[in-house]
Amino acid sequence: MDPVPLSAREREIVAWMAEGMTNRQISELAFVSENMVHQHLKRVLRKLNVHSRAELVQVTWQGAADLP
């Protein structure tokens, strides 16, 4: 499977989400609105063809998304 190109910001947000942070916590760290975090995650879910945060964490842990 070819790695899906995620932006640096998307990789950063996914990494924080995989650590168990909420959208609010991520928004505070990233200095963006909660809505922006939601939009980033929505885009990532679509790019990786997963349907939930749990699936996204699983993909992240498996390294399939080429995340840091």
N, C-alpha and C positions, 0 to 999 in steps of 0.2 A: 504494500500500500504506500503510495506517495504521501509524504508529509503535507498536511494542509497548511497553507501560508497564513499564519495568524500574525497580526501586528504585534509590535513590542508591548503596546498597552494592553491588548487582548491577552497576551501571555501573562503579563503582570497581574491582571485582574483575575484570570483563571487560577493562577498560583495562590492568590489570597483566598479565593473562594474554596479551593481545595484544602486550605488550612482551617476551614470552618467559619470563616468570617461572613458576616451578613452584608447585604448590599450597603447598609448604612455605614458599617465599619470601613468597608472598602472605599466608599465615597469620601470619607474623612481622610483616609490615607492618600487617596489619589487626587484630592482637591477638585472633585467633580460632584455633580448632583447624583442622588440615588437613581434618578431616571437614566442618567448617562451610563451608570454601571449596569442597570437593567438592559439597556440597549446593546452595550458591548457583549453581555452574556447571551442575549438573544441571537446576536450575529454569530457568536462562537458556536452555539448549539446548532444553528443552521449549517455552518461551515463543516462541522464535524458529524453532522447527521445523527445527533443524539437528541433525546427528548426531555431530559430532566437534569437537574444539578447532580443527582446521584450518578447518572450515567457519565456525565462530564468528569466527575471526580475519578470514576473507574478508568476512563480513557486517559486521563492525566496521569494516574498512577502507573498505567501500563506503558506510558511513554509514546502512545500512538500519535499524539499531537505535536511531538517534537518541542516540548516545553522545557524551560530551564529547570 
